[in-house]
Amino acid sequence: MHISAKADYATRALLELAREPARPLTCESIASSQEIPFRFLKSVVGELRKAGLVRSQRGCEGGYWLGRPADEVTLLDVVRAVDGELITLRGAPLTGLVYPGPAVGLPGVWRRIESDVAAILEGMTLSSLLSAGAVEPLAGTGAS
């Protein structure tokens, strides 16, 4: 499975905003703090704004804030805002995927993986990531 740079950068930017919700942050400060390329972050923040996950204000007092409370923004929201489909097969969504013969069951496996990943991402909010400080290894991953 591939986690895009856009999804990673978007999540890191939102965590910066969630950490200091009372004041706006500039893209420059977020990029510097998270070591994210500024130009790339600027386009990612634009997508987050279109999705309602951030709001902005121009001017010397301006910057970006979260568009919703941190406990209402899930990782699934973030990934869908910047990447669209959660999992694709050769760039196409998994809906309607059908294989013939002995591979007939494989599309169901791909959809199950997508469903399981969506459930994990939907269960993780920005506030839960901030309060945990670090994500605990998930049961069954073999991490300790």
Secondary structure, 3 states (H helix, E strand, C coil): CCCCHHHHHHHHHHHHHHHCCCCCECHHHHHHHHCCCHHHHHHHHHHHHHCCCEEEECCCCCEEEECCCHHHCEHHHHHHHHHCCCCEECCEECCCCCCCHHHCCHHHHHHHHHHHHHHHHHCCEHHHHHHHCCCCCCCCCCCC
